[in-house]
């Protein structure tokens, strides 16, 4: 398991997301948090390439701050609906527009992950996609949800693990990806980073 694989190594999470930190903790990792402070890009037609590019930029920024020999994880999550990319809302009005777009429809949640081993210069990248189906929402439901303030630091203006769980009829794929970190993909990438090192020895 992952906490055994990285035993004795410092692990750096390059994200301000409390959800990612909490997900790492449930699999036995207490990360050192270093925030990248990069401006995420939402341009281009290929959402997989975009989340990987954003995550790669964050990883480089964190490594410039972090001078240790640990493992650095960065991630970027977006919601894609009708070929439109929805990041975190800048205002209640933008959150309302996001939720109106998602109402009664299917959308995709995409997370790009970059893991870099500072000791050995090994890296692994990957993208996870989950399909999420929303029930139809009334204007009152949208307003009531926005009033909870749960929308403001989340891609697509909702958190599946919170109040918005009431809106989701089903998902196809990794639930943890929608929360913010696809754990199975993360585990496979960590194994790849460490196996590359072991193979080279």
N, C-alpha and C positions, 0 to 999 in steps of 0.2 A: 504494500500500500504506500501511498505517496509520502506520508510522514516518515516511514521507514527509509524510503529511498533518499530523502534529503536530510536525514538525521545528522546533526552536527554542522549543517550548512545554514547560513543566514538566508532568509527568503524575503525578497523585497516586492511589495505590491505597489505599482505605480498608478494608483487610482485613489480618488477621494470617495469612491462609492462605499457606503457602509454595507450594502448588500454583498459586494464581492468579498469584503473583509469577513463578514459573517459566514459566507459559504466556505471560505478557506478554513475558518475556525472549526466548522463541523467535520472537516476531514483531518483535523489535527495539526493545522498550520497556524502559527501565530506570526503574521507577517510584520515586517518593518514597513510602514507606509511612507512613501515619498511621492508627493504629488507632482505630476509632470508639468502642469500649467501650459499645455499646448492648446492652440485654437483648432478645434476639429473642423474638418472640411466636409461639405455636403454637396460637392459638385461631381459630375460625371455620371455615366450610364451604368457602370459596373459596381454594384453595391459591395460585392465581395472584395474587390480591389480597394475600394474606398475604406472599409473598416480595417483592412490589413494595413493600408498606408497610414491611417490615423494611429493605429496601435504601434506601428513601427516608429513613427515620429515620437510618440510618448516614451517608448522604450529607450530611444537614443537620448532624449531629454533627461530621463531619470538616471541613466548611466553617467551622464555628465555631472550630476549632483552626487551620485553614490560612488565612493572610491573603494568599497570593500570587494570581497571575492565571492559574494553570494549569487543567488539566482534571481533574475528580475522578470516579473510578469507584468505585462500591460495588456489592456483589452479595450475594445471600442464596440458599443452596441447601438444599432439603429433599428428603426421600424420602417418597413417598406410596404407601401400600399399604392396600387395603381401606378407603379414605377415612380412614385414620389417617395423621397426619403424624409422621414420624420425624426428629428433629433429631440432635444429637450426644449420645452416651450419657454419662450422669453416673457410671456404674459398670459393672464387668464384667457384673453381672447384667442391667442394662438392655441392654447390647450383645448378650448372649445372647438376650434376648427379641426384639430387632430381627432378628437373624440367623435365629432360628426362624421368624419371621413371613415373611421373604423366601425361605426355603428352598423350592425347587421351584416358584417362582411368578414372575409378572411384577409389577414395580413401576414407578412413574414417578419420575424425578428432575427436579425443577423448580428453575430458577435465575431469579431476578428481578434485572435490571440497571438501575441508574440512572447516567447520565453527565451531568455538569453542567460547563459551561464558565464558570469564574469570571470570565473577562474580559468575556463578552458576555451572561451570564445565560441562555444557551440550555441546554436539557436534552432528553434522550431517555430513554425507558424501554422495557423489553421483557421478555418471559418466554420461556424456552426449555424444552421438555419432551422428555425422552428416555425411551423404554421399555426397561427392562433385565430380562432373563430369567435367573433363577438356577437352577442345578441343585439337586437335593435334597442337603441337608447332613446328615451324621451329627452326633450330639452330640460325638463326639471331634473331628471337623473344626472344629466351632464353638469348642470349648475351645482347640484348638491355635491357631486363628486369633486368638482373643482374647489368647492368651499372647504374640503378636508385638507387642502394644500399638499395632498399626496402626489399631485401631478408634476410638480415643478422641477424635480431633479431627475426625471425619468424620460428616456426616449419614447416617443409616441404618446407622452402625457398620461401614462398609467403604470401602476405596479400590480402585477398579477398576484403577488403575495399579500396584498392588502385589500382595501375596499373594492378594487376593480375585479377581484376574483368573482364577484357576483355577476359580472358582465360576460364572462368567458364560458361559452358552451362546450368547447373542446379544444384540445391542441394536438398537433401531430409533430412529434419530435421531442427534444430535450426540454423539460420544464425549467431546469436550472438555467438554461440559456436565456429564458425570458426574464428570469430574476436578475441576470447580469453576468453569469459565468458558467459556461457549459462544463460541468465537472468531469464527465467522461472524456471529452476532448482534451481538457487540461491535463488529465492523468496520462493519456496517451502521448501528449507532447512532452511532458516531463520525462517519461520513460525514454522517449527518443533523444532528448538532450543528454541524459545521463548514459544511455547506451552508446551514443556516438563517442563519448569520452572513453568508456570502457573498451570499445572496439579499437580505439587508437592506441591504447596502452600496450 
